[in-house]
Amino acid sequence: MPIFFAFKTHMGKVRFQAGSRCDLSNYAMKEKYEGGFMSKGKTVIYSFLVGGLLALIAQTILSFWQVVLAGTPMEFFMGGATLISMGVIGCILGGLAIYQYVEEWATFGALLPFSGFAMAVGMKAVGPWTTKNESMGKCIWNCVWFVVWFNVLFMAICVAIGYVCGMMGVEPAQNLGVAKTEGGMLFFNAFWVGGLLAAIFQVLFLICKSITPKTTPLYILMTAWMVGAILAPFGVSGALANFAGQGFSVMITVGGYNTYNIGMDLFLGGEHAAAGLLHLGSFALAVCGLALTALFTFWIYNWVFGRKPIHQVHIEKAQASLKELTEKFPPADNLEGFDYDVDPSEAPAK
């Protein structure tokens, strides 16, 4: 049975066109890859806005934890608590199949912050659960194994980089002399720096994708993690952390920077080594917390949607919205093909 899936508002009117149910997903895919509402230029803008907004949210959450944890034994965990809090946001919105909409519009604006990590890892379990009918145990293992190999592997690499840089005489805590931003400017800097980083990695993704279609967001996220460590000896990562706060520190790039610093502290020994082990423990706690939020993404999704694939969930949501719209603005009797305009002011009240 035909439904009305394509509509747009212009000059105060709503336009409907008829099409089959399968046209809904086909239309969306065509628009995405042929330059419609998801054109490449717009994804960069959306990445900037979404990445900046999530960094701003993270900065607000950090301010909360700075008040709550100050003077407690968990004072060292303010940053980790912020990352886990962002993971909770990602797991709830991902489990309800909402965060994926944001990812479609602004790929790295949604994926580069740690809220995207929780959602993406959770979907490592949702995928085989809904498309391959795998057992829950295997799906959970997919999720846990991804967290382990990703974080342990790249942590080890970046710790080694920090240790080697210490052996080469690189000064610790490089930040190009940039002081920590304080007050309201910190929120402003978090927004535009976080947005800029998301936009830069979105551009990198588009360039790599144009060179080889096999490029996936995971490769870019791996690159982003390593960039945090590679820029650390030059003081760039430290400068960004001081200048932009969560505009840098909620992004996955901070993983490389923090583990680089652990390697540097271990090389310096003494009190520095003790601080490095404390930071390593904080990192491990944050990873465990993010892994748990990722599992909750899967559990929430399963509770709400069962084994229904994510694309089917989104199609059904779109169809429900369009059904509500067509009930408010009923189409003409001619279903074969028409260009039917309805003036909203003349539509019958419900």
Secondary structure, DSSP 4 states (H G I P E B T S, - for coil): --EEEEEEEETTEEEEEEE-HHHHHHHHHHHHHTTSTT-HHHHHHHHHHHHHHHHHHHHHHHHHHHHHHTTSTTGGGHHHHHHHHHHHHHHHHHHTT-HHHHHHHSHHHHHSBHHHHHHHHHHHHHHHHHHS---HHHHHHHHHHHHHHHHHHHHHHHHHHHHHHHHTTPPSS--TTPPPP-THHHHHHHHHHHHHHHHHHHHHHHHHHHH-TT--HHHHHHHHHHHHHHSGGGTHHHHHHHHHTHHHHTBTHHHHHHHHHHHHHHHH-HHHHHHHHHHHHHHHHHHHHHHHHHHHHHHHHHHHHTT--HHHHHHHHHHHHHHHHHHHSPPPS--SS--EEE-GGGSPP-
